[in-house]
Amino acid sequence: MKTGLFSIAAIALLQLAVAQPSGFKHRHHRREPVGDVTIRSGKVVVYVDDKGQPVSTTTVVDNPAAATPAPAPYSEVRSPAQPESPSSGDYGFGSAVTYSPYRDDQFCKTKEGIAKDLAKLGDDYDLIRLYGTDCHQTKFVLEATVGKNVKIFAGIYKMDQLAKEIGELISDVDGDWSRIHAVSVGNELVNKKESTPKQVLDAMQTVKDALKLAKYSGPVVTVDTFKAIYDNIELCKDTPFCAINCHAFFDPHTTPEQAGKFVQDWVDKVAEKSGKPVLVTETGWPTQGDRNGVAVPGKEQQNTAIQSIEKAMPKNKILFNAYNDNWKTDFDGSFKAEHFWGLLGNSPGGS
């Protein structure tokens, strides 16, 4: 393996916890440690592949009783030259959809299964939003969409494994950031009370600094519900746009016909308060489940809601979701609809 040295300026961060579906299988790279740095409760060991690309990092704790902080951003990287990502100020997009690469049993789909899912999407979408880095999802989605002019809204999901996910993202992109539209850090962490705004902002800065040294120059943002972003507008103070999840179905006074107005109204409110463009990173309507006041699930209702949303916002919104998420679990307040937001029903790529 090629060896390289990563010099990391270490700062201690509060450890962030985020829920994830249990039982995911993770593919493992052959790894060789090439550098480390001491931090408050131990050291971070950085691993690279045979191209000198960071694969992952591991925190080695000297004091087992101490919490393991997330590692600090890299301060110097000596690695092969890589093409930089575009730095356009226009972060809008046309048609877009979210995608998750998990089987019904919560394990990772194969590369072939992911390719089959994306083939069914055809050429209908300009952008695909991912949530995390496990299952090599960034790599496999990029490979499955070669030649289709599709960009990826990549994600780092597990805040308690921040360094690992940074390494996985860098490895999966393999030096070519040209198709990465943006990178999100967390999903609805403040709304779920899993992290404070300060913790999210600290994590965003760590990711931004690390990816910058890997030659990524695009946006690093956090995604949260429209209300969480509106109430904590500092979450997008240092980003080129605010990223909100906005589902009209969870408002008991909104019908499918009114879904577009509901979403657009919240975009306008967040834009006015933040003074920035607002991208909707999730919006949709379920096909099954319990009714929520006048918000009634169903396939016909989904079609009506999507038409309303498309009319109100022809661009800059990501429809949720490509396929039903049968791996998820309903929770109090999901109206037994958690599995049934898929625009195309069940996934063809392996259940």
C-alpha positions in Angstrom: 0.0 0.0 0.0 1.1 3.5 -0.7 1.9 5.3 2.5 1.2 9.0 3.2 1.2 11.3 6.2 -1.8 13.2 7.4 -1.1 16.0 9.9 -4.3 16.7 11.8 -4.9 19.8 13.9 -6.9 18.2 16.8 -9.7 19.9 18.6 -12.1 18.2 21.0 -15.8 18.1 19.9 -18.8 17.0 21.9 -19.8 13.5 20.8 -23.0 13.6 18.8 -25.4 10.7 18.9 -27.8 10.0 16.0 -30.2 7.1 15.5 -29.6 4.7 12.7 -31.5 1.6 11.5 -30.0 -1.4 13.3 -28.3 -4.3 11.5 -26.7 -2.5 8.6 -23.9 -4.5 7.0 -20.9 -2.3 6.3 -18.3 -3.2 3.7 -14.8 -3.0 5.0 -11.7 -1.7 3.2 -8.3 -3.3 3.8 -6.6 -0.6 5.9 -3.2 0.5 7.0 -2.5 3.2 9.6 -0.4 6.0 8.2 -0.6 8.7 10.9 -2.1 9.7 14.2 -2.6 12.6 16.5 -3.3 12.9 20.2 -6.5 14.4 21.2 -8.2 15.0 24.6 -9.0 11.4 25.4 -6.8 9.5 22.9 -5.6 9.6 19.3 -7.0 9.5 15.8 -5.5 7.0 13.4 -6.0 7.8 9.8 -6.1 5.0 7.1 -5.6 5.4 3.4 -6.0 3.1 0.4 -3.4 2.2 -2.3 -4.1 5.5 -4.0 -3.3 7.5 -0.9 -7.0 8.4 -0.4 -8.3 8.6 3.2 -10.6 5.6 3.8 -11.5 6.0 7.4 -10.3 7.2 10.8 -10.4 5.5 14.2 -10.3 7.1 17.6 -8.2 5.2 20.0 -9.2 6.1 23.6 -6.5 6.2 26.2 -9.0 6.5 29.0 -11.9 4.1 28.5 -14.1 6.1 30.9 -13.8 9.2 28.8 -16.2 10.0 26.0 -14.7 9.6 22.5 -14.7 13.0 20.8 -15.1 13.4 17.1 -11.7 14.1 15.4 -10.7 17.5 14.3 -10.3 18.7 10.7 -7.2 18.0 8.8 -4.7 20.8 8.9 -2.4 19.4 6.2 -2.8 16.7 3.6 0.0 15.3 1.4 -1.7 13.3 -1.2 -2.0 13.0 -5.0 -3.5 16.0 -6.8 -7.2 15.9 -7.3 -9.5 18.0 -9.5 -11.4 20.6 -7.6 -15.2 20.7 -7.5 -17.1 23.5 -9.3 -17.7 26.6 -7.2 -20.8 28.0 -8.8 -22.9 30.3 -6.7 -26.1 28.8 -8.1 -27.0 25.8 -6.0 -30.5 25.2 -7.5 -31.6 22.2 -9.4 -34.5 20.8 -11.4 -36.1 17.5 -10.7 -34.7 15.6 -7.7 -35.6 12.6 -5.5 -34.3 11.0 -2.3 -32.9 7.4 -2.2 -31.9 4.9 0.5 -29.9 1.7 -0.3 -31.4 -0.7 2.3 -33.2 -4.0 2.0 -36.4 -4.7 4.0 -34.3 -6.5 6.6 -32.2 -3.3 7.1 -29.1 -4.7 5.5 -27.3 -3.1 2.6 -28.4 -3.7 -1.0 -25.8 -5.0 -3.4 -24.1 -2.8 -6.0 -26.3 -4.6 -8.5 -29.5 -4.0 -6.5 -28.7 -0.3 -6.3 -28.1 -0.2 -10.0 -31.4 -1.8 -10.7 -33.2 0.7 -8.5 -31.6 3.6 -10.2 -32.3 2.1 -13.7 -36.0 2.2 -12.9 -35.8 5.9 -12.2 -34.6 6.4 -15.8 -33.7 9.9 -16.8 -36.4 11.6 -14.8 -34.2 13.2 -12.1 -31.3 15.7 -12.2 -30.3 15.1 -8.6 -30.4 12.2 -6.1 -30.2 12.9 -2.4 -28.4 10.3 -0.2 -28.3 10.4 3.6 -25.2 8.6 4.7 -22.0 6.8 3.5 -22.6 3.2 4.5 -23.2 0.5 1.8 -20.8 2.4 -0.5 -23.9 4.2 -1.5 -22.2 7.3 -2.8 -19.8 5.2 -5.0 -22.5 2.9 -6.3 -25.0 5.6 -7.1 -22.3 7.6 -8.9 -21.4 4.5 -10.9 -25.0 3.6 -11.7 -25.7 7.1 -13.0 -22.6 7.7 -15.2 -23.5 9.4 -18.4 -26.9 10.6 -17.1 -25.8 14.1 -16.0 -27.1 13.3 -12.5 -25.6 15.0 -9.5 -25.6 13.7 -5.9 -26.6 15.6 -2.7 -24.4 13.5 -0.5 -24.8 12.9 3.2 -23.0 12.3 6.4 -25.5 10.8 8.8 -23.9 9.2 11.9 -22.6 12.0 14.1 -21.0 9.6 16.5 -18.9 8.2 13.6 -18.1 11.5 12.0 -14.5 10.7 11.1 -15.4 7.3 9.6 -18.1 8.8 7.4 -15.8 11.6 6.2 -13.2 9.0 5.2 -15.9 6.8 3.5 -17.2 9.8 1.5 -13.7 10.9 0.4 -12.9 7.3 -0.6 -16.1 6.7 -2.5 -15.8 10.0 -4.5 -12.2 9.0 -5.3 -11.0 12.5 -6.1 -13.7 13.5 -8.5 -16.1 16.0 -6.8 -17.6 17.3 -10.0 -20.9 15.5 -9.5 -21.3 16.2 -5.8 -23.9 19.0 -5.6 -23.7 19.5 -1.8 -23.0 17.5 1.4 -25.4 17.4 4.3 -24.4 16.8 7.9 -27.1 15.1 9.8 -30.9 14.9 9.1 -33.4 16.5 11.5 -31.0 16.3 14.5 -32.3 19.4 16.2 -35.9 18.5 15.6 -35.4 15.1 17.1 -33.4 16.6 20.0 -30.5 14.4 19.2 -28.1 17.3 18.9 -28.0 21.0 19.9 -27.6 23.6 17.2 -24.0 24.2 18.5 -23.1 20.6 18.2 -24.4 20.5 14.6 -22.5 23.6 13.7 -19.3 22.2 15.2 -19.8 19.0 13.2 -20.5 21.0 10.0 -17.2 22.9 10.5 -15.2 19.7 11.0 -16.7 18.2 7.8 -16.2 21.4 5.8 -12.5 21.7 6.9 -11.8 18.0 6.2 -13.5 18.0 2.7 -11.8 21.3 1.7 -8.4 19.6 2.1 -9.7 16.8 0.0 -10.4 19.4 -2.8 -14.1 19.7 -2.2 -15.3 23.3 -2.5 -19.0 22.9 -2.6 -21.7 23.5 0.1 -21.7 21.8 3.4 -25.1 22.2 5.1 -27.3 20.6 7.7 -30.8 19.5 6.9 -33.6 19.9 9.4 -37.4 20.4 9.5 -38.7 23.7 8.4 -39.7 24.6 12.0 -36.3 23.6 13.5 -34.5 25.7 10.9 -36.8 28.6 11.3 -36.5 28.5 15.1 -32.7 28.0 14.9 -31.8 30.1 11.9 -28.1 30.0 12.8 -28.0 26.5 11.4 -27.7 28.1 7.9 -25.8 31.3 8.8 -22.5 30.1 7.3 -24.0 28.2 4.3 -25.0 29.4 0.9 -28.6 28.2 1.4 -30.9 26.8 4.0 -32.0 23.2 3.6 -35.4 22.2 5.0 -37.6 19.1 5.1 -41.2 20.1 4.6 -44.0 17.6 4.6 -47.5 19.1 4.3 -49.0 15.7 5.4 -48.0 16.3 9.0 -50.2 19.4 9.1 -53.8 18.2 9.9 -55.3 21.3 8.2 -53.7 20.8 4.8 -55.2 18.7 2.0 -53.2 17.2 -0.9 -54.4 20.0 -3.1 -52.9 22.5 -0.7 -49.5 20.8 -0.3 -47.7 23.1 -2.7 -48.9 26.2 -1.0 -47.9 24.8 2.4 -44.4 24.1 1.2 -44.0 27.4 -0.6 -45.2 29.4 2.3 -42.6 27.9 4.6 -39.9 28.4 2.0 -40.8 32.1 1.9 -40.8 32.3 5.7 -37.4 30.7 6.1 -36.0 32.8 3.2 -37.3 36.0 4.8 -35.8 35.2 8.2 -32.4 33.9 6.9 -32.0 36.2 3.9 -30.8 33.2 1.9 -32.1 30.9 -0.8 -34.0 27.9 0.6 -33.8 24.4 -0.9 -36.5 21.8 0.1 -34.6 18.6 0.8 -37.6 16.4 1.4 -41.2 16.8 0.5 -43.9 14.3 -0.5 -47.0 12.5 0.5 -47.7 8.9 1.7 -49.8 6.3 -0.1 -50.9 4.4 3.0 -51.3 5.0 6.7 -53.8 6.7 9.0 -55.3 10.0 8.1 -54.1 13.2 9.9 -57.1 15.5 10.0 -57.8 16.5 6.4 -54.4 15.0 5.3 -55.4 11.7 3.9 -52.9 9.1 2.6 -53.4 7.3 -0.7 -51.9 6.9 -4.1 -54.4 9.3 -5.7 -53.8 11.7 -2.9 -50.0 11.4 -3.4 -50.4 12.2 -7.1 -52.5 15.2 -6.3 -50.0 16.5 -3.6 -47.0 16.0 -5.9 -48.8 17.9 -8.7 -49.5 20.7 -6.3 -45.9 20.8 -5.1 -44.6 20.7 -8.7 -46.8 23.6 -9.7 -45.8 25.7 -6.7 -42.1 24.8 -6.9 -41.0 23.6 -10.3 -37.4 23.6 -9.1 -35.3 23.4 -5.9 -37.2 20.7 -4.1 -36.3 17.0 -3.6 -39.2 14.6 -3.7 -39.4 12.0 -0.9 -38.9 9.1 -1.7 -38.0 7.1 -4.7 -39.3 3.8 -3.2 -41.1 2.6 -0.1 -38.8 2.4 2.9 -39.9 -1.0 4.2 -36.8 -1.2 6.5 -38.1 1.7 8.6 -40.2 1.4 11.8 -43.3 3.5 12.5 -43.2 5.8 15.5 -45.6 7.9 17.4 -46.6 10.6 15.1 -45.8 8.8 11.8 -49.5 7.9 11.3 -48.4 4.3 10.3 -47.2 5.8 7.0 -43.4 5.5 7.5 -43.0 2.8 5.0 -45.2 4.2 2.3 -43.8 7.4 0.8 -42.3 5.8 -2.3 -43.2 7.4 -5.6 -42.6 4.2 -7.4 -43.9 1.7 -4.8 -41.6 -1.1 -3.7 -38.0 -1.2 -4.8 -37.0 -3.6 -7.6 -33.4 -3.8 -6.4 -33.8 -6.5 -3.6 -36.0 -6.5 -0.6 
